[in-house]
């Protein structure tokens, strides 16, 4: 055999091997995955022991003395002491906001008031995260910007 025939034979065998490998790479020999159905019981096992009771529709309102439901006498005593010794923070906050609003209203006729705010975030997700989309190679970049502004003037 000549050198040219050997080279041609090597090329053919390489191409046949490459074609065979390409065709076999598309074959899936594994069985199809079928997830098992998740069966949940109709009720949980502790439901009939009387430990927990279903909530009543009237119980969805937050009670002003919610801590008494915990049944802790020390907590009840501390809450009673805090209510007795401290002024109402809510009343103080409302009085402060009312005074601030009155002051702003009093000086608002002097000049226009303009307020603005801006914020931004940039997030870089890991390249090695789970549940990547098809064709996703690198990390995911997400950004968020928020802008707000107000202008007031009373002549």
C-alpha positions in Angstrom: 0.0 0.0 0.0 1.1 3.4 -0.8 1.3 6.3 1.7 -1.6 8.0 0.0 -3.8 4.9 0.3 -2.9 4.6 4.0 -3.8 8.3 4.6 -7.1 7.9 2.8 -7.9 4.7 4.8 -7.1 6.6 8.1 -9.3 9.5 7.1 -12.2 7.1 6.2 -11.9 5.2 9.4 -11.7 8.5 11.4 -14.8 9.8 9.6 -16.7 6.6 10.1 -15.8 6.6 13.8 -16.8 10.2 14.2 -20.1 9.6 12.4 -20.8 6.6 14.6 -19.9 8.6 17.8 -22.1 11.5 16.7 -25.1 9.2 16.0 -24.7 7.3 19.3 -24.4 10.5 21.3 -28.0 11.2 20.5 -29.2 7.9 21.9 -30.7 7.8 25.3 -30.3 4.4 26.9 -31.6 5.4 30.4 -35.2 4.6 31.3 -37.6 7.6 31.3 -37.9 9.2 34.7 -41.4 9.0 36.1 -41.8 10.8 39.4 -43.9 9.0 42.0 -47.2 10.6 42.9 -47.1 12.3 46.3 -50.0 11.1 48.3 -51.0 13.2 51.3 -53.3 12.1 54.1 -56.7 13.7 54.3 -55.9 14.9 57.8 -52.8 15.0 59.8 -52.4 12.6 62.7 -52.5 15.1 65.5 -55.7 16.6 64.4 -58.1 14.4 66.5 -56.1 14.5 69.8 -57.6 17.8 70.9 -54.2 19.5 71.2 -55.0 22.2 68.6 -58.3 23.6 67.8 -59.3 25.1 64.5 -59.4 28.9 64.5 -62.7 30.7 64.7 -63.4 33.5 62.2 -63.5 36.0 65.1 -60.0 35.1 66.1 -58.3 36.7 63.1 -58.3 40.1 64.8 -55.2 41.0 66.8 -56.2 41.4 70.5 -54.7 44.3 72.4 -53.6 41.8 75.1 -52.3 39.1 72.8 -49.5 38.1 75.2 -52.0 36.7 77.7 -52.7 33.8 75.3 -49.2 32.6 76.0 -50.1 31.9 79.7 -46.8 33.3 81.1 -47.4 35.2 84.4 -44.0 36.8 84.3 -44.7 38.1 80.8 -48.1 39.4 81.9 -46.5 41.2 84.8 -43.8 42.8 82.6 -46.4 44.0 80.0 -48.5 45.5 82.8 -45.5 47.3 84.2 -44.5 48.6 80.8 -47.9 50.0 80.1 -48.0 51.6 83.5 -44.6 53.2 83.5 -44.2 54.3 79.8 -46.1 57.0 78.0 -48.0 55.8 74.9 -45.4 55.7 72.1 -48.2 55.8 69.5 -49.6 59.0 71.0 -46.1 60.5 71.0 -45.4 59.5 67.4 -48.8 61.0 66.3 -48.1 64.2 68.1 -44.7 64.5 66.5 -46.1 63.9 63.0 -48.9 66.4 63.6 -46.4 69.0 64.8 -44.1 68.4 61.8 -47.1 68.7 59.4 -48.2 72.0 61.0 -44.6 73.3 60.7 -44.3 72.3 57.1 -47.7 73.8 56.3 -46.7 77.1 58.0 -43.6 77.5 56.0 -44.9 76.0 52.7 -46.1 79.4 51.4 -42.6 80.8 51.5 -41.2 78.6 48.7 -42.0 75.4 46.8 -40.9 72.2 48.4 -39.4 69.5 46.3 -38.4 66.1 47.6 -36.9 63.2 45.7 -35.5 59.8 46.4 -33.7 57.2 44.3 -32.4 53.8 45.0 -30.8 51.0 43.0 -29.6 47.5 43.5 -27.6 45.1 41.4 -27.6 41.4 42.0 -25.2 38.8 40.6 -26.4 35.2 40.9 -24.0 32.3 41.1 -22.9 30.5 38.0 -23.3 27.2 39.9 -27.0 27.7 40.8 -29.7 25.1 40.5 -32.4 25.3 37.9 -30.6 27.3 35.3 -32.5 27.9 32.1 -31.5 26.3 28.8 -28.5 28.0 27.3 -27.6 29.8 30.5 -23.8 29.6 30.9 -22.7 32.4 33.2 -24.0 34.2 36.2 -27.3 36.0 36.2 -27.3 39.8 36.6 -30.4 41.6 37.8 -30.8 45.2 38.6 -33.6 47.3 40.1 -34.0 51.0 40.3 -36.6 53.0 42.1 -37.3 56.8 41.8 -39.8 58.9 43.5 -40.4 62.6 43.9 -42.9 65.1 45.3 -43.4 68.9 44.8 -45.6 71.1 46.9 -46.4 74.8 47.0 -49.2 76.8 48.6 -49.4 80.4 47.4 
